[in-house]
Amino acid sequence: MKSFKKVLAVVLSVIMVCGLLAACGGGAANTGKGDDGAKVVAGLICLHDENSTYDANFIKAFKEACESIGLKEGETYFVTTGVPEGQECYEEACNMAERGCNVVFADSFGHEDYMIEAAKEYPDVQFCHATGTKAHTEGLDNYHNAFADIFQGRFLAGVAAGMKLNEMIEAGEITADKAVMGYVGAFTYAEVISGYTSFYLGAKYMCPSVTMKVTFTGSWYDETKEKEGAQSLISSGCVLISQHADSMGAPTACETAGVPDISYNGSTVDSCPNTFIVSSRIDWAPYYKYCFDCVKNATAIDTDWTGTIETGSVVLTDVNEKAAAAGTADKIAEVSKAIQDGSLQVFDTTTFTVGGKALDSYMADVDTDPAYEGDTEVIENGAFQESKFRSAPYFDVQIDGIELLDTAF
């Protein structure tokens, strides 16, 4: 099977080269190549489908980026959904390559090892994996990781949460010591820890008395567990809920209970008009367009690419004025400018403690290994430098003020 794949890959490469030669000679009526470089044929592998807010965010951006350069679904770009984090991912990545794709993306953390396996099988195809950690240590020219500084977006969403808590305190709905948020997380991975911690710090930036409780579901997408998790947090006294999980479970629970909600990966205002405040998300379109340009121009794709507010990769939805505190949009814009000019650092070590003490040194697990041992000092210039040494998050510190209700996942 492998030899057949390799032969087929060679045949496809020859066909593409012949097309290029014909284009250079001006004799081909339709070579499939634009004037500005090589042809792009792209594939996207997704863990779930559009019912997952996470996957829907990738799919929407991918289709937007593909169609912006004239690619057509089912002809020059392909989307496959419902691909598990197992051997099925390797098989689908190979299938994409055999279809003629010269750049293949996958969207889930557990896809990484299988994308690497496919990259070794097809060295002439670019394999790009979101949220992964191993590209900088694998040393493959055609395997790449990408993420964005979404901790900045989470912080800004936290600012909106803190303003809402202040409004509730000022209105006499709660006292300052009852400013307790709840958070529904998927797993105790660094990506999730970085997300809920930056969200909490954003809220604390506005509401110093805030504390937070976190529960985990053990799944990226489980509407029942996410809804039950949010309901449990609300029952325990949480007056505002956020999440790092991909269904409408938590937002729906909040709308039913009349509890303010900060969602993730897109607006839930249509379904939750009375409780949705704002949502942060990564816009993946800039990364897709960047990769397409690299393929067209035969230039190298960054091993680790990190999107920012400036690249248009870290974005927030419109603020729902019906549920948000007055002035929220203006405050978010103000804080966003401070983040961009460097005057505010999300993980400023003067703004939190660990076990009652300041964090002045930390060895993070940047070069991922089975033992998850720290290998890189990440405290610089008074802050934990997230996503500086690789694109994917490695902030896994348990700071004071956040209570984990379970850690089995």
C-alpha positions in Angstrom: 0.0 0.0 0.0 2.8 2.4 0.9 4.7 1.8 -2.3 1.4 2.4 -4.3 0.9 5.7 -2.5 4.5 6.7 -3.2 4.1 5.8 -6.9 0.8 7.7 -7.1 2.4 10.7 -5.4 5.2 10.7 -7.9 2.7 10.5 -10.8 0.8 13.4 -9.4 4.0 15.4 -9.0 5.0 14.6 -12.7 1.5 15.7 -13.8 1.8 19.0 -11.9 5.4 19.6 -13.3 4.2 18.9 -16.8 1.4 21.4 -16.3 3.9 24.0 -15.1 6.2 23.4 -18.2 3.2 23.8 -20.5 2.3 27.0 -18.8 5.8 28.3 -19.2 5.6 27.5 -22.9 2.3 29.2 -23.3 0.8 26.2 -25.1 -1.8 25.0 -22.5 -5.3 26.5 -22.5 -5.9 25.6 -18.8 -3.0 24.6 -16.6 -4.8 25.2 -13.3 -2.1 27.7 -12.3 -2.4 31.4 -11.8 0.0 34.1 -13.1 1.4 34.5 -9.6 2.7 31.0 -8.9 1.9 27.4 -8.5 -1.5 25.8 -8.1 -2.9 25.3 -4.7 -5.0 22.3 -3.8 -6.0 22.3 -0.2 -7.5 19.9 2.3 -8.9 20.3 5.8 -9.3 17.5 8.3 -11.7 18.2 11.2 -12.4 16.3 14.4 -16.1 17.1 14.4 -18.5 18.9 12.0 -20.2 22.4 12.0 -22.2 21.5 15.1 -19.0 22.0 17.0 -18.3 25.7 17.4 -14.6 24.9 17.4 -14.7 23.0 14.1 -17.2 25.4 12.6 -14.7 28.2 13.2 -12.0 26.3 11.2 -14.3 25.3 8.4 -15.7 28.8 7.9 -12.2 30.4 7.8 -10.9 27.6 5.5 -13.7 28.0 2.9 -13.3 31.8 3.0 -9.6 31.6 2.4 -9.9 29.0 -0.3 -12.7 30.8 -2.2 -10.7 34.1 -1.9 -8.1 32.7 -4.3 -10.6 31.0 -6.6 -10.5 27.4 -5.3 -13.7 25.3 -5.6 -15.0 22.9 -3.0 -14.8 19.3 -4.2 -12.4 20.2 -7.0 -9.4 22.2 -5.6 -10.3 22.2 -1.9 -11.7 19.5 0.3 -13.1 19.3 3.9 -13.5 16.1 5.8 -15.3 16.1 9.1 -15.7 13.6 11.9 -12.1 12.3 11.7 -11.1 10.8 15.1 -7.7 11.4 16.8 -6.4 8.1 15.6 -5.2 6.2 12.6 -8.2 7.5 10.7 -6.4 10.9 10.6 -3.3 9.4 9.0 -5.5 7.6 6.4 -7.4 10.8 5.6 -4.2 12.8 5.4 -2.9 10.3 2.9 -6.2 10.4 1.0 -5.9 14.1 0.7 -2.4 13.8 -0.7 -3.6 11.2 -3.2 -6.3 13.5 -4.3 -3.6 15.9 -5.3 -3.6 18.2 -2.3 -0.3 20.0 -1.9 -1.2 21.5 1.5 -3.2 19.6 4.1 -4.5 21.1 7.5 -5.8 19.3 10.6 -7.6 21.1 13.4 -7.4 19.0 16.6 -4.6 18.4 19.1 -4.8 14.6 18.9 -4.3 14.6 15.2 -0.7 15.5 15.5 1.2 12.2 15.5 -0.9 11.0 12.5 -0.2 14.2 10.5 3.5 13.7 11.2 3.3 10.1 10.0 1.7 11.3 6.7 4.2 14.1 6.3 7.0 11.5 6.3 5.1 9.5 3.7 4.5 12.4 1.4 7.6 14.8 1.6 6.3 17.0 -1.3 3.0 17.8 0.5 2.8 20.5 3.2 1.1 19.3 6.4 -0.1 22.1 8.7 -1.4 21.3 12.2 -3.3 23.6 14.5 -2.6 23.5 18.3 0.3 21.0 17.9 3.6 21.0 19.8 6.1 18.9 17.9 7.0 20.6 14.6 10.0 22.5 16.1 11.5 19.2 17.4 10.5 16.9 14.5 12.7 18.6 12.0 10.5 18.0 9.0 10.6 20.6 6.2 6.9 19.8 5.3 5.4 19.6 8.8 4.2 22.8 10.6 2.4 23.9 13.7 0.2 27.0 14.1 -1.6 28.7 16.9 -2.5 32.3 17.9 -2.1 34.5 21.0 -5.7 33.7 22.0 -4.7 34.2 25.6 -4.9 37.9 24.7 -8.4 37.4 23.4 -9.3 35.5 26.5 -8.0 38.3 28.7 -10.1 40.8 26.8 -13.2 38.6 27.2 -12.3 38.5 30.9 -12.3 42.3 31.0 -15.9 42.1 29.8 -16.7 39.5 32.6 -15.1 41.7 35.2 -17.1 44.7 34.1 -20.3 42.7 34.4 -19.3 41.5 37.9 -18.7 45.1 38.9 -22.1 46.1 37.5 -23.8 43.3 39.5 -21.9 44.4 42.7 -22.9 48.1 42.2 -26.5 47.1 41.6 -26.6 45.1 44.9 -27.2 41.8 43.1 -24.1 40.3 44.7 -21.5 41.4 47.2 -17.8 41.7 46.2 -17.0 38.4 48.0 -19.6 36.6 45.9 -18.0 37.6 42.6 -17.4 33.9 41.7 -17.1 32.8 38.1 -17.5 29.3 36.7 -15.6 27.8 33.8 -16.3 24.6 31.9 -13.1 23.1 30.5 -12.4 20.1 28.3 -9.1 18.7 29.6 -6.3 19.8 31.9 -4.1 20.5 29.0 -1.9 23.6 28.9 -4.1 25.1 26.1 -7.1 25.0 28.4 -5.1 26.1 31.5 -3.7 29.1 29.6 -7.2 30.0 28.4 -9.0 29.9 31.7 -6.1 31.6 33.5 -5.9 34.5 31.1 -9.7 34.9 31.2 -9.5 35.0 35.0 -6.7 37.6 35.0 -8.7 39.7 32.6 -11.7 39.6 35.0 -9.4 40.3 37.9 -8.0 43.3 36.1 -11.4 44.9 36.4 -12.8 43.2 39.5 -10.1 42.5 42.1 -12.3 40.4 44.3 -13.2 37.8 41.7 -12.5 34.1 42.1 -13.2 31.2 39.8 -14.2 27.5 39.9 -13.3 25.2 37.0 -14.8 21.8 36.1 -13.7 19.5 33.3 -15.7 17.2 31.0 -13.0 15.0 29.5 -14.2 15.8 26.0 -13.8 18.7 23.5 -17.5 18.2 22.5 -20.1 16.7 24.8 -23.2 18.9 25.0 -24.7 17.0 27.9 -21.6 17.1 30.1 -21.0 20.7 29.3 -24.5 21.7 30.1 -24.4 19.7 33.3 -21.1 21.2 34.2 -22.4 24.7 33.8 -25.6 23.9 35.8 -23.4 22.5 38.6 -21.3 25.6 38.7 -24.4 27.8 38.8 -25.8 25.7 41.6 -22.5 26.2 43.6 -22.8 29.9 43.5 -21.1 31.0 40.2 -22.7 34.1 38.9 -21.0 34.2 35.4 -19.9 31.3 33.2 -17.3 30.8 30.5 -15.9 27.8 28.7 -13.3 26.0 26.7 -15.5 23.3 25.2 -17.2 23.3 21.9 -20.9 22.8 22.2 -23.9 25.0 23.1 -24.3 23.1 26.4 -22.9 25.8 28.7 -24.5 28.8 26.9 -27.9 27.1 26.9 -27.7 26.4 30.6 -26.8 30.0 31.2 -29.7 31.3 29.1 -32.2 29.0 31.0 -30.8 30.1 34.4 -30.5 33.8 33.4 -26.7 33.8 34.2 -24.3 35.9 32.1 -22.1 33.9 29.7 -18.9 34.4 27.9 -18.7 31.9 25.1 -15.8 30.8 22.8 -15.3 30.5 19.1 -18.3 32.6 18.1 -21.3 34.5 19.1 -24.2 32.7 20.7 -26.4 35.8 20.8 -29.1 34.3 18.5 -29.7 31.4 20.9 -28.8 33.2 24.1 -29.9 36.9 23.6 -30.4 37.6 27.3 -27.1 36.2 28.7 -24.4 36.2 25.9 -21.9 39.0 26.5 -19.0 38.4 24.1 -16.8 35.7 22.6 -13.1 35.5 21.7 -11.9 33.2 18.9 -9.0 32.6 16.6 -9.6 33.6 13.0 -7.7 31.0 11.0 -8.2 32.7 7.6 -4.9 34.7 7.9 -3.0 31.5 8.5 -4.6 29.7 5.6 -3.9 32.6 3.3 -0.3 32.8 4.4 0.2 29.1 3.7 -1.5 29.4 0.3 0.9 32.2 -0.6 3.9 30.1 0.5 2.7 27.2 -1.7 2.1 29.5 -4.7 5.4 31.2 -4.4 7.4 28.1 -3.4 8.6 29.7 -0.1 9.0 27.9 3.3 6.1 27.8 5.7 7.1 28.8 9.3 7.7 25.7 11.4 5.8 27.5 14.2 3.4 30.2 13.2 1.7 32.4 15.8 -1.1 34.7 14.9 -1.8 37.9 16.8 -4.3 40.7 17.2 -2.2 42.6 14.6 -2.5 39.8 12.0 -6.2 39.6 12.5 -6.0 36.2 14.1 -7.1 37.1 17.6 -10.6 38.5 17.4 -13.7 39.2 19.5 -17.3 39.2 18.5 -19.5 42.3 18.8 -20.5 43.0 22.4 -24.1 42.2 23.2 -25.1 45.5 24.7 -28.3 43.8 26.1 -26.3 41.6 28.5 -23.0 43.4 28.8 -22.1 46.2 31.3 -22.2 49.7 29.9 -19.0 50.8 28.3 -17.7 47.3 27.7 -16.8 47.7 24.0 -14.8 50.9 24.7 -12.9 49.3 27.6 -12.1 46.2 25.5 -10.7 48.5 22.8 -8.6 50.5 25.3 -7.1 47.3 26.9 -6.5 45.8 23.4 -4.3 48.8 22.5 -2.4 48.4 25.8 -1.7 44.7 25.0 -0.6 45.6 21.5 1.8 48.4 22.5 3.3 46.2 25.2 2.3 48.3 28.2 0.1 45.5 29.5 1.3 41.8 29.6 -1.4 39.2 30.1 0.7 37.0 32.4 2.4 39.8 34.3 3.8 38.1 37.3 2.9 41.0 39.6 -0.8 40.3 39.0 -1.0 36.8 40.5 0.6 34.4 43.0 1.2 30.7 43.2 0.8 29.3 46.6 0.9 32.8 48.0 4.3 33.6 46.4 5.3 35.5 43.3 6.4 33.4 40.3 9.9 34.6 39.5 11.1 31.6 37.6 9.4 28.7 35.7 10.7 25.9 33.5 8.0 25.1 31.0 7.6 22.0 28.9 8.2 23.5 25.5 10.0 20.6 23.9 7.3 18.1 24.6 8.4 14.7 25.9 6.5 11.8 27.5 7.5 12.9 31.0 6.3 16.5 30.4 9.5 17.8 32.0 10.2 21.5 32.0 13.0 22.5 29.6 12.7 26.2 29.0 12.8 29.2 31.3 9.8 31.3 30.3 9.7 34.1 32.9 11.2 37.2 31.2 10.7 40.9 31.7 8.4 40.4 34.6 5.9 38.1 32.7 5.3 34.5 31.7 6.1 34.6 28.0 3.4 32.5 26.5 3.7 31.3 22.8 7.1 32.9 22.4 9.1 29.6 22.3 6.6 27.7 20.2 3.1 28.6 18.9 1.0 26.3 21.0 0.4 27.2 24.7 2.6 25.9 27.4 1.2 27.9 30.4 0.2 25.1 32.9 0.6 27.0 36.2 -2.1 26.7 38.8 -2.4 30.2 40.2 -4.2 31.4 43.4 -7.8 32.4 43.0 -8.8 29.5 40.8 -10.2 26.4 42.3 -10.2 23.2 40.2 -13.2 21.0 41.1 -11.8 18.0 39.4 -8.6 17.1 37.6 -9.3 13.6 36.2 -9.0 14.8 32.7 
